[in-house]
Amino acid sequence: MATEFATLEVSQNGDVTIIGFGGREILDQINIASCREQIVELVKQNQSKTLAFEMSGVRFIPSGMLGLLASLRDTVDRIQIRHPS
């Protein structure tokens, strides 16, 4: 079951936490620090081994979001980027 967690759409499939951005084309209005805190908390709550980012419809990722993805490397065993546009 998918739930909305602030600006994120979150679902769980086994030990994989899937994060979506609601089909936004541009991720420039997302608060990066807030997203990181939310994602780290979700990973802890769900005991996730894999964090998957659903990028359907996303056409532009600001550098801050790329930094966020890189900063999460030590949080989980694997990070996946799904359906990049």
Secondary structure, DSSP 8 states (H G I E B T S, - for coil): --EEETTEEEEEETTEEEEE-TT-SB-TTS-HHHHHHHHHHHHHHHT-SEEEEE-TT--B--HHHHHHHHHTTTTSSEEEEES--
